[in-house]
Amino acid sequence: MFTIENLLLGIILSTILAILAIKKKLLTKDGVIAAFIIGVITMAFGGKTWFLLLVTFLFTSSFVTKYKKNIKNKLVAEKFEKGGTRDAFQVVANGLVPMLLAITENFITSDIFFAAFIGAVATVTADTWGTEIGILSKSSPRLITTLKKVEPGTSGGITKIGTFASILGALIVGLVALIARGLWITVTTGYFVFNKLTWLVIVALLSGFLGCIMDSFLGATVQAMFYCDHCMKETEKRIHSCGNKTRHIRGIKWLNNDMVNLLSSLFGAAIGALLFIYL
């Protein structure tokens, strides 16, 4: 529930994280502002565990993004619309749904919204882990819709190592949720409840994985893709890394990777809510 204490704590912690994000070049200036707003609101309305899960996404995703960055740089420049330093649109795409769920839970008190929150955070974490580790795969990715081999970095392409990484990312979110909520309840009530909260890990694993699969499916079917005739390369960019304008070849022209991430997080949240009902 919303409290002034959580609001003030959110401002303090988000300020510290914003400074760290700027120093480590994790976010652009507008990305820092967006992350600050989302962080403060999530803490104010959701509380410490909700905020901690967002922080888990931010820092684990930043870690895998920077992992072997020198190897990934050329591929990222050619294929991806944006680089590793996340801007405001990327922050909103990943954090909007979780933030809205934190707010909603204040008006309709139910753990179903926390489950949906976990589903959304697990999805964006799994997707980032799968993408950043998957592009390092030594074997060619396969398009999720046809299983045909495609170039590394192709939207909708999946690899074994990328799939494993996405599962690991979702699992980390689930474990953080379990430990944080379990400790909080144990400390405040004196009752050991970890065995009763294993559903948090199950929700994170399943919703995160399925949300990641949905992200790949949308990337292969409706995400806007372009082609550079000069470099003869498929890309997410409207202006390729070579400086030449690309032409639209498939997908919905306005539906970029940020929109795909937003839709996928919404899907992951829905899966999380459904799992809460049936578990």
Secondary structure as UniProt FT lines:
FT   HELIX           4..23
FT   TURN            24..25
FT   HELIX           29..46
FT   HELIX           48..66
FT   TURN            67..68
FT   HELIX           69..79
FT   HELIX           88..104
FT   TURN            105..107
FT   HELIX           111..134
FT   TURN            135..136
FT   STRAND          142..143
FT   TURN            144..146
FT   TURN            152..153
FT   TURN            155..156
FT   STRAND          157..158
FT   HELIX           160..189
FT   HELIX           194..196
FT   HELIX           199..221
FT   STRAND          225..228
FT   TURN            229..232
FT   STRAND          233..235
FT   TURN            241..242
FT   STRAND          247..250
FT   TURN            253..254
FT   HELIX           257..278
//
